[in-house]
Amino acid sequence: MKQVGIIGTGRYLPEHVVSNDDLSRLVDTSDEWIRTRTGISQRRISTGMTTSGMACEAGTAALTNAGLEPDDIDLIICATITPDYFMPSCACLVQERLGAKNAAAFDLAAACTGMIYGMVTAEQFIKSGMYENVLVIGAETLSKVLDWKDRSTCVLFGDGAGAVVMSAAKKGINLLAANLESDGSKYRLLTCPAVTLDNPFLLEQECICYDENGMSNAAEPAGTQKIVMNGQEVFKYAVRAIVDNINTLIKKTGISKDDIAYIIPHQANYRIIDQASRSAGIPIDKFFINLDRYGNTSAASIGIALDELAESGRPRRGDKVICVGFGGGMTSGAVLLEWN
C-alpha cells in the first residue's frame, strides 16, 4: 500500500483586517464581549477577491512549496460552501487559472470539516493508483453569507484559503490514519439556505413542507442566503467531536496522548478548543491556535493553520500532529500526520 503524504502547504488571507472595534460600529458588541466569548480579536474580510481567486493564491503557494508545476497536478479538490457559482465548480476555475491542464477537478461540501474530507478523499485516489499528485484547497468567502446585523454570527467568521499538495512521494508529512463522521440528524444546528424551489408548475400549497419539529424545508430567494447557528448546541457537538475523533485515531494507531506533539483543531472558538483540551486530557499548549487573528474561516481554517505550523519550523522529524475538524451537516473528522 502506498504511503501518502503532504509535500507542500500554502495559504492566502485577504489584506483587509476587520477588528472587533470595527464590528462594534455595526452591531451592539465590543472588543471585550467578542474576545471573552470567542478568543477572536480580528478577522480578514475580502473586499474584492472571490473564493476561487483566494483558492488559486493558496494553491499556487502550496505548489511552490512542493516544488511542483501546475502540469504536475492530476486532481484538484476544492472544499467550500461559498463558491463563486453553483456551476462551474470552484475547482474548475482554479484549474483554469493555474493552467493545470492535466488535472481533473471537483468541489466537495463538508462545511468546516471540508479540508479533512478533502485530504482523506485525495489519499484514497492516490492509494488506488489513479492519481499521483493531488491539490486540496479549502477556501471560503463567508463574508457574503453573513447577516451583518446579527452579532451572534457576524463576529465569528472570516475569509481565506488554505491548501496542501498530497502525493505518494515519501518526503514531506506522512498521513498515517484518518477518521470521518457525519450526523445528519443534527443538520438544523448550523444552516445556510440554498435558493428556493421556483418554477411555473408549482402549486402554492406544495412549496413549503414541515418536518415533525416544525422545520421548513423551504430555501430562500436568491441573495438572502445567510448563516444561522444554534451556538450552544454547536458548542456541545464540537467539543464531543474533537475528543471523539482524537480518541478514535489513538485507538486506531495505538499511539498515546503523550505521542502527540501538536493538534490543529478547526479554528471556531477558543472556548470550544479549551473545553476539548480539558475533556481529552491533553494540554492546551499542544493545540495550535490562530483564530485570534483570522476568526472562523470554515473549510480554510485547518489548511491555513497547517501552513503556519509548517512555516514556523516548530515540528521536528517524527513529530505526530492531529488535524481535527467539525462543522455543519453535522460533520467531523481527523487525520494523524507524522513529520518526515
ABEGO torsion letter per residue (X at the ends): XBBBBBABBBBBBBABBBBAAAAAAABBBBAAAAAAAAGBABBBBBAGBBAAAAAAAAAAAAAAAAGBBAAABABBBBBBABBABAOBBAAAAAAAAAGBAABBBBBBBAEAAAAAAAAAAAAAAAAAGABABBBBBBBBBAAAABBAABAAAAAABBBEBBBBBBBABABEBBBABBBBBBBAAAAAABBBBBBBBBBAABBAAAABBBBAAGBBABBBBBGABBBBBBAAAAAAAAAAAAAAAAAAAAAAAGBBAAABABBBBBBABAAAAAAAAAAAGBBAAABBBAAAAAEBAEAAAAAAAAAAAAAAGABBBGBBBBBBBBBBOBBBEBBBBBBX
